[in-house]
Amino acid sequence: MRVFVAGGTGVLGRRLVPQLVARGHQVTATTTSAAKLGAIARLGADGAVMDGLDAASVGEAVAKARPDVVVHQMTAISMVHAGKPDIKHPDRWFALTNRLRTEGTDHLLAAAEATGVSHVVAQGYASWNGIREGGWVKTEEDPLDTLEGTAAHRGLKALGHVEDVVLAAGGAVLRYGAFYGPGAVDDQVELVRRRQYPLVGRGTGYSSWVHLDDAASATVLAVEKKARGVFNIVDDEPAPANEWLPHLAACAGAKRPMRVPVWLARMLAGDQAVVMMTEGRGFSNAKAKRELDWRLRFPSWRQGFEEELA
């Protein structure tokens, strides 16, 4: 198939494009910078410079590529676009990404419709943000938590917009867990090594992780199977922070993380960090494994962290 990957030079795009090419698909991957066209060519794809927030730019790029499927991986979380990570103010840190997930998604869907593209696959999120009631592990049938009244609300609502409009268009939303792999957690690992990434309270909040290569392989399957609906793309082991964070530190050769009380963490890092560490809900991948026939290279972050950070 002809596959259009919007956001082809992001941390996931760089792992996804080669997998699509290896499966025989003709890929057009976008970037916001002409300087990155050579890198896209080296991945085996055609490159296109596109501004995801400009409807005309998106329309022209999609029309020129004439794809069978559009894959939406546009974010702006890197330091180049978003500046230094600011977990206390995710509304500021994710401001451009939130626009890409609202305006940018709308532009892609309009371009897909105008060009006759019948299938869209988009990036969602499912790490710690399951509804904070009931069990610790959620399925696609459980609602997501939007943290209304906090600085994280705008970004979580933007993810809800992606789901609403892509599903209405008959597409698929892949709720990826927290990424790790090449280039995905470098900033977190640096904080861990500096002992600036503490456990909050008892650290009982759950998170789900996924290696970039596993996220990419699930995306390839969603493209090839013309999947529709929502899928949690996470590994087999959702786990509390008091398990995964010390293991990450050990794999990174760092000292065991310090522990801080909830009140101090809320003051220094904000509501999102506290919820993630103390009340977060992880996710089940049973549907993706069943319906996409997805097989993970890294079934657990335990193995993955060791291999990536060794």
C-alpha positions in Angstrom: 0.0 0.0 0.0 0.9 3.6 -0.3 1.2 4.8 3.4 1.4 8.5 4.4 3.1 8.9 7.8 2.5 12.4 9.2 5.3 12.9 11.7 7.8 10.5 10.1 10.9 11.9 11.9 9.6 11.6 15.5 10.8 8.9 17.9 8.1 6.5 16.8 8.1 7.6 13.1 11.8 6.7 12.8 11.1 3.1 14.0 7.8 2.8 12.1 8.9 3.9 8.6 11.6 1.2 8.2 9.1 -1.5 9.3 6.6 -0.4 6.7 9.2 -0.3 4.0 10.5 -3.7 5.0 6.9 -5.0 4.5 6.9 -3.7 0.9 4.8 -0.6 1.4 5.5 2.7 -0.4 5.9 5.3 2.3 5.8 9.0 2.2 6.9 10.5 5.6 6.6 14.1 6.6 8.8 16.5 8.5 8.7 20.1 9.3 12.3 20.7 8.2 13.8 20.2 4.8 17.1 19.4 6.6 15.6 16.1 7.6 14.6 14.9 4.1 17.9 13.1 3.8 17.2 11.2 6.9 13.8 10.1 5.6 15.4 9.0 2.3 17.9 6.8 4.3 14.9 5.1 6.0 13.7 4.1 2.5 10.8 6.5 2.2 9.9 9.6 0.2 10.0 12.8 2.2 7.6 15.7 2.3 7.9 19.0 4.2 4.6 19.7 5.8 3.2 22.1 8.4 0.6 20.0 10.3 -1.2 23.2 11.5 -1.6 24.6 7.9 -4.6 23.1 6.2 -3.3 23.9 2.7 0.1 22.4 3.4 -1.5 19.2 4.7 -3.9 19.0 1.8 -1.1 19.5 -0.8 1.1 16.9 0.8 -1.6 14.2 1.1 -2.9 14.9 -2.4 0.6 14.6 -3.9 1.3 11.3 -2.1 -2.1 9.7 -3.1 -2.0 7.3 -0.2 -4.2 4.4 0.6 -3.9 5.1 4.3 -2.8 8.1 6.5 -1.0 7.5 9.7 -1.1 10.4 12.2 2.0 10.5 14.4 2.4 14.3 14.7 3.7 15.6 18.0 5.9 18.4 19.1 7.3 17.2 22.4 11.0 17.3 21.6 13.1 20.1 23.1 13.5 21.6 19.6 9.7 22.3 19.5 8.6 22.3 23.1 11.6 23.3 25.1 12.7 21.7 28.4 10.2 19.2 29.8 7.9 20.8 32.2 5.7 18.2 33.9 4.3 20.8 36.3 2.8 22.8 33.4 1.8 20.2 30.8 -0.6 22.8 29.3 2.5 24.8 28.3 4.9 21.9 27.5 2.3 20.2 25.2 0.7 23.4 23.8 1.9 22.8 20.2 1.2 19.0 20.5 -2.3 19.8 21.7 -2.9 21.9 18.6 -1.5 19.1 16.4 -3.9 16.7 18.0 -6.9 19.0 17.5 -6.3 21.3 14.5 -3.8 18.9 12.9 -6.0 15.9 13.2 -8.9 17.8 11.6 -6.6 18.9 8.7 -5.4 15.4 8.1 -9.0 14.0 8.1 -10.1 16.7 5.7 -7.2 16.0 3.4 -7.9 12.3 3.6 -11.5 12.8 2.7 -10.7 15.1 -0.2 -8.2 12.7 -1.6 -10.4 9.6 -1.2 -8.3 8.0 1.5 -10.4 5.3 3.2 -8.4 4.6 6.3 -6.7 6.6 9.0 -4.6 5.4 11.9 -3.9 7.9 14.7 -1.8 8.1 17.8 -3.5 8.0 21.2 -2.2 7.5 24.7 -2.7 4.9 27.4 -0.1 4.8 30.1 -1.3 5.9 33.6 -4.5 7.8 32.5 -7.2 5.3 33.0 -10.2 6.3 35.1 -9.3 6.3 38.8 -11.9 4.0 40.1 -12.2 0.2 40.2 -9.3 -2.0 39.3 -5.7 -1.0 38.5 -5.8 -2.3 34.9 -8.2 -0.9 32.2 -9.5 -2.1 28.9 -10.6 -0.1 25.8 -14.1 -0.1 27.3 -13.1 1.9 30.3 -13.1 5.7 30.1 -9.9 7.7 30.2 -9.2 10.2 33.0 -9.1 13.8 31.8 -7.9 15.3 35.1 -10.5 18.1 34.9 -9.4 21.2 36.9 -5.7 20.5 36.4 -3.0 21.8 34.0 -3.1 18.3 32.3 -6.8 18.6 31.3 -6.2 20.4 28.0 -3.8 17.8 26.7 -6.0 14.9 27.8 -9.0 16.5 26.2 -7.0 16.9 23.0 -6.4 13.2 23.0 -10.1 12.7 23.4 -10.6 14.9 20.3 -8.4 12.6 18.3 -10.4 9.6 19.4 -13.8 11.2 18.7 -13.1 12.4 15.2 -10.9 9.5 14.0 -13.4 6.9 15.2 -16.2 8.9 13.6 -14.3 8.7 10.3 -14.1 4.9 10.6 -10.4 4.8 11.6 -8.3 3.4 14.3 -6.7 5.0 17.4 -3.8 3.3 18.9 -3.4 4.2 22.6 0.3 3.8 23.0 1.8 3.2 26.5 4.7 5.3 27.7 7.4 4.9 25.1 10.9 3.7 25.7 13.6 2.8 23.3 16.1 4.9 21.2 15.7 8.5 22.0 12.4 8.1 23.9 13.5 8.3 27.6 16.8 10.0 27.5 15.6 13.0 29.5 14.0 10.8 32.1 17.1 8.6 32.5 19.2 11.7 33.0 16.9 12.9 35.8 17.0 9.4 37.4 20.8 9.5 37.3 20.8 12.9 39.0 18.3 11.5 41.6 15.8 14.1 40.4 13.1 11.6 39.6 11.7 10.6 43.0 8.9 8.2 44.0 5.9 10.1 45.2 4.2 8.8 48.3 4.0 5.0 48.3 4.4 4.9 44.5 1.3 2.7 44.1 0.0 4.3 40.9 0.2 2.0 37.8 1.7 2.8 34.4 1.9 0.8 31.1 5.0 0.9 28.9 5.7 -0.1 25.3 9.0 -0.3 23.4 9.1 1.8 20.3 9.7 -1.2 18.0 6.6 -3.0 19.5 4.5 0.2 19.0 5.7 0.4 15.4 4.9 -3.3 14.7 1.4 -2.8 16.1 0.9 0.2 13.9 2.0 -1.8 10.8 -0.6 -4.4 11.7 -3.3 -1.8 12.1 -2.5 -0.4 8.7 -2.4 -3.8 7.0 -5.5 -5.1 8.6 -7.4 -1.8 8.1 -8.2 -1.9 11.8 -11.0 0.2 13.2 -11.7 1.3 16.8 -9.5 1.8 19.8 -6.6 -0.4 20.8 -4.3 -0.3 23.8 -0.8 -0.7 22.6 1.1 -1.6 25.8 3.2 -4.4 27.0 2.1 -7.3 29.1 3.0 -5.9 32.5 1.3 -2.8 33.8 3.1 -2.0 37.1 3.2 0.5 40.0 5.8 3.2 40.1 7.4 1.6 43.1 8.4 -1.3 40.8 9.3 0.2 37.5 11.1 3.3 38.6 13.7 1.5 40.9 14.2 -1.0 38.1 14.8 1.8 35.6 17.3 3.4 38.0 19.1 0.1 38.5 19.4 -0.5 34.7 20.7 3.1 34.3 23.4 2.5 36.9 21.8 5.1 39.2 21.2 5.1 42.9 17.7 4.1 44.1 15.2 6.9 43.7 14.5 9.1 46.6 10.9 9.2 48.0 9.0 12.5 48.5 5.6 13.1 50.2 2.6 13.8 48.1 2.2 17.4 49.3 5.8 18.3 48.3 5.5 16.6 44.9 2.3 18.4 44.2 4.0 21.7 45.0 7.1 21.0 42.9 5.8 18.8 40.1 2.1 19.4 39.9 -1.1 17.3 39.9 -0.2 15.1 36.9 3.0 13.7 38.5 1.1 13.0 41.8 -1.8 11.2 40.0 0.6 9.1 37.9 2.7 8.0 40.8 -0.1 7.4 43.4 -3.4 6.7 41.6 -2.5 6.0 37.9 -4.2 3.0 36.2 -2.5 0.8 33.6 -3.9 -0.9 30.6 -4.6 -4.3 29.1 -3.3 -5.3 25.7 -5.6 -8.3 25.3 -7.7 -6.7 22.5 -4.6 -5.7 20.4 -3.1 -9.2 20.7 -6.4 -10.9 19.9 -7.6 -8.7 17.0 -4.3 -7.6 15.4 -2.4 -10.8 16.1 0.2 -8.6 17.7 3.3 -10.3 19.2 5.7 -8.3 21.3 9.4 -8.4 21.1 9.6 -6.9 24.6 6.7 -8.4 26.6 7.8 -6.5 29.7 9.6 -3.3 30.5 11.8 -5.3 32.9 13.5 -7.0 30.0 13.3 -3.9 27.8 14.9 -1.5 30.3 17.7 -4.0 30.8 18.4 -4.3 27.1 18.1 -0.6 26.3 20.2 0.7 29.2 22.8 -2.1 29.5 
